[in-house]
Each structure stands twice: as structure tokens, then as C-alpha cells.
């Protein structure tokens, strides 16, 4: 039987310390401060949890092993207009 995890979200809002904004902007992460909401897809999270192998820190998928890198996060958040990522 397939069982989907139930999502429970607490306190996604946060107060940003304005003194760090210049540093975030300088490194190309200024737009990340605009992220306030996102959709949790419990079925997708469940599928990835089932395929996670902590021994290798990778997901075992039908096409092979894969992992999520910081570069992946940068590209997904649209932060690639900065240092090193093009």
C-alpha cells in the first residue's frame, strides 16, 4: 500500500535583518529574500524520501543515482546571475 507523508508547516515567516542585505546583494542572493511562499507537494516529497540512501547521500532513481547540489539550488532560485554560475 502506498502511503503519502502528511505535510505540517510551522512558522515559514521570518524577519530579515536589514544589515545583511548589502552582503546578500553583493553575492547575488538579494532576490532570495523575496521568497515567502512555496507549495509543498507531499506525494513528491514521499517519493524522494523512499529513494534516499543515507549511506551515499544520494537518491537512487530508475536512471541512476543523483544528488542535489548548491549549484542546483542556485539555478532553481534564479540566482545564477552572479559569481561563477552562468
PEFEN-V429291 format. One record per residue. N is the residue number from 1. OMEGA is omega in radians with two decimals (* if undefined). NEAR is the number of other ideal C-beta (glycine too) atoms within 12 Angstrom. Layout:
# PEFEN-V429291
N|OMEGA|NEAR + N|OMEGA|NEAR
This chain:
# PEFEN-V429291
1|-3.13|3 + 2|-3.13|9 + 3|-3.14|11 + 4|3.07|17 + 5|3.05|17 + 6|-3.13|11 + 7|3.08|17 + 8|-3.05|10 + 9|3.12|13 + 10|2.94|8 + 11|3.11|7 + 12|3.14|13 + 13|3.13|10 + 14|3.08|11 + 15|-3.11|8 + 16|3.09|17 + 17|-3.03|11 + 18|-3.12|11 + 19|3.12|8 + 20|-3.13|16 + 21|3.13|17 + 22|-3.14|13 + 23|3.08|15 + 24|3.11|21 + 25|-3.11|17 + 26|-3.12|12 + 27|3.08|19 + 28|-3.13|20 + 29|-3.10|27 + 30|-3.12|21 + 31|3.12|18 + 32|3.12|23 + 33|3.13|20 + 34|-3.11|15 + 35|-3.11|19 + 36|-3.10|10 + 37|3.01|9 + 38|-3.11|13 + 39|3.05|11 + 40|3.10|17 + 41|-3.03|13 + 42|-3.13|18 + 43|3.11|17 + 44|3.11|16 + 45|3.12|21 + 46|-3.14|18 + 47|3.13|19 + 48|3.10|21 + 49|-3.13|17 + 50|-3.07|17 + 51|-3.12|21 + 52|3.08|20 + 53|-3.07|16 + 54|3.14|11 + 55|-3.10|8 + 56|-3.10|13 + 57|3.14|13 + 58|3.00|17 + 59|3.08|22 + 60|-3.08|19 + 61|-3.11|15 + 62|-3.11|9 + 63|3.11|8 + 64|3.13|11 + 65|3.02|16 + 66|3.10|18 + 67|3.12|20 + 68|-3.14|16 + 69|3.06|13 + 70|3.09|15 + 71|3.07|17 + 72|-3.14|14 + 73|3.13|17 + 74|-3.12|23 + 75|-3.14|17 + 76|-3.13|16 + 77|3.13|22 + 78|-3.12|17 + 79|-2.97|27 + 80|3.13|20 + 81|-3.09|17 + 82|-2.94|21 + 83|2.99|13 + 84|-3.11|13 + 85|3.13|20 + 86|*|11
